[in-house]
């Protein structure tokens, strides 16, 4: 006889809510991305920031990137595709469908006009050149 566990969405929601609740407050492990979030890596070179975001299962047309000085926001919509074929019914689905969003600040302003983005194999890569530092302007006192 097969050991089958009945699907309980409420139980799964509580499990997700309390996962990690009873752990040490200081941990060197990186937490996994929660519902509505995705993982992001940010690296810096002398001239630019490079952001890599894991957003699998999304079409590039459904990704939106906004840059305002040193603020970067990335949002996307993970759309639900009907998996069940005729005569089948879905017993359990754990994949997230809906909007995902991340926003963060960088160390210095970014040149929005020169920013580049590419999306390959579920990874969004942003190359964000830093704005050139401006020299302080001296003002003559009259």
C-alpha positions as CSV (number, residue, x, y, z in Angstrom):
1,X,0.0,0.0,0.0
2,X,1.3,3.4,-1.0
3,X,1.9,6.0,1.7
4,X,0.2,9.2,0.4
5,X,0.0,12.4,2.3
6,X,-3.1,14.5,1.9
7,X,-2.4,18.0,0.6
8,X,-3.3,20.7,3.1
9,X,-2.7,24.3,1.9
10,X,-3.3,25.8,5.4
11,X,-0.8,23.4,7.0
12,X,1.8,24.3,4.3
13,X,1.2,28.0,4.9
14,X,1.8,27.6,8.6
15,X,4.9,25.5,8.0
16,X,6.3,28.3,5.8
17,X,5.3,31.0,8.3
18,X,7.2,29.3,11.2
19,X,10.1,27.9,9.2
20,X,13.2,29.3,10.8
21,X,11.3,30.9,13.7
22,X,13.1,28.8,16.4
23,X,16.7,29.3,15.1
24,X,19.6,31.3,16.5
25,X,19.2,35.0,15.8
26,X,22.7,35.3,14.3
27,X,23.4,33.0,11.4
28,X,26.0,33.1,8.7
29,X,23.8,31.2,6.4
30,X,21.9,33.1,3.8
31,X,18.2,32.8,4.0
32,X,16.4,31.4,1.0
33,X,14.1,33.7,-0.9
34,X,10.6,33.9,0.4
35,X,7.3,34.0,-1.4
36,X,7.3,37.0,-3.7
37,X,11.1,37.4,-3.6
38,X,14.0,36.1,-5.6
39,X,17.7,35.8,-5.1
40,X,20.0,38.6,-6.1
41,X,23.8,38.8,-6.3
42,X,25.4,42.3,-6.5
43,X,29.1,42.8,-7.4
44,X,31.1,45.9,-8.0
45,X,34.0,46.8,-10.4
46,X,35.8,50.1,-10.5
47,X,33.4,51.5,-13.1
48,X,30.1,49.6,-12.6
49,X,27.8,47.4,-10.5
50,X,26.8,44.0,-11.8
51,X,23.5,42.6,-10.6
52,X,22.4,39.0,-11.2
53,X,18.9,38.0,-10.3
54,X,17.4,34.5,-10.4
55,X,13.9,34.8,-11.9
56,X,13.2,31.4,-13.5
57,X,9.9,30.7,-15.4
58,X,9.4,34.3,-16.5
59,X,9.4,35.8,-20.0
60,X,11.7,38.8,-20.4
61,X,8.7,40.9,-21.4
62,X,7.2,40.3,-17.9
63,X,10.3,41.8,-16.2
64,X,10.5,45.5,-15.2
65,X,13.7,47.2,-14.0
66,X,13.6,50.8,-12.6
67,X,16.7,52.8,-11.7
68,X,16.6,56.1,-9.8
69,X,20.1,57.4,-8.9
70,X,21.4,54.6,-6.7
71,X,18.0,52.9,-6.1
72,X,17.3,49.8,-8.2
73,X,14.0,47.9,-8.3
74,X,13.3,44.7,-10.2
75,X,9.8,43.3,-10.5
76,X,8.3,40.5,-12.6
77,X,5.2,38.5,-13.0
78,X,5.3,34.7,-12.8
79,X,2.3,33.6,-14.8
80,X,0.3,30.5,-14.2
81,X,0.3,28.0,-17.0
82,X,-2.3,25.3,-17.0
83,X,-0.4,22.1,-16.2
84,X,-3.3,19.6,-16.1
85,X,-4.2,18.0,-19.4
86,X,-7.7,16.8,-20.3
87,X,-8.7,14.0,-17.9
88,X,-6.1,15.0,-15.3
89,X,-6.4,16.9,-12.1
90,X,-3.6,18.6,-10.2
91,X,-3.0,17.1,-6.7
92,X,-0.4,19.5,-5.5
93,X,1.3,22.6,-6.8
94,X,4.2,24.3,-4.9
95,X,5.4,26.7,-7.5
96,X,4.7,30.4,-6.9
97,X,2.6,32.4,-9.3
98,X,2.1,36.1,-9.1
99,X,4.3,39.2,-8.7
100,X,7.8,39.1,-7.4
101,X,9.8,42.2,-6.4
102,X,13.2,43.3,-5.0
103,X,14.5,46.8,-4.4
104,X,17.9,47.8,-3.0
105,X,20.3,50.8,-2.8
106,X,23.8,50.8,-4.3
107,X,26.8,52.8,-3.0
108,X,26.7,55.5,-5.5
109,X,24.4,56.8,-8.4
110,X,24.1,54.8,-11.6
111,X,24.2,56.1,-15.2
112,X,20.7,55.0,-16.2
113,X,21.3,55.9,-19.9
114,X,24.2,53.5,-20.1
115,X,22.7,50.6,-18.1
116,X,22.3,47.3,-19.9
117,X,20.2,44.2,-19.1
118,X,20.1,40.7,-20.5
119,X,18.0,37.7,-19.5
120,X,19.4,34.2,-20.2
121,X,18.3,30.9,-18.7
122,X,16.3,32.4,-15.9
123,X,19.0,34.8,-14.8
124,X,18.6,38.6,-15.3
125,X,22.0,40.3,-15.5
126,X,22.2,44.1,-15.1
127,X,25.4,46.1,-15.9
128,X,25.0,49.4,-14.2
129,X,27.8,51.9,-14.9
130,X,28.6,54.3,-12.1
131,X,28.0,58.0,-12.7
132,X,31.2,60.0,-13.1
133,X,32.0,62.0,-10.0
134,X,31.5,65.7,-10.5
135,X,34.0,68.2,-9.2
136,X,32.8,70.7,-6.7
137,X,32.1,74.1,-8.2
138,X,33.7,77.2,-6.7
139,X,31.4,80.1,-6.4
140,X,32.9,83.6,-6.2
141,X,31.6,85.7,-3.3
142,X,30.6,89.2,-4.3
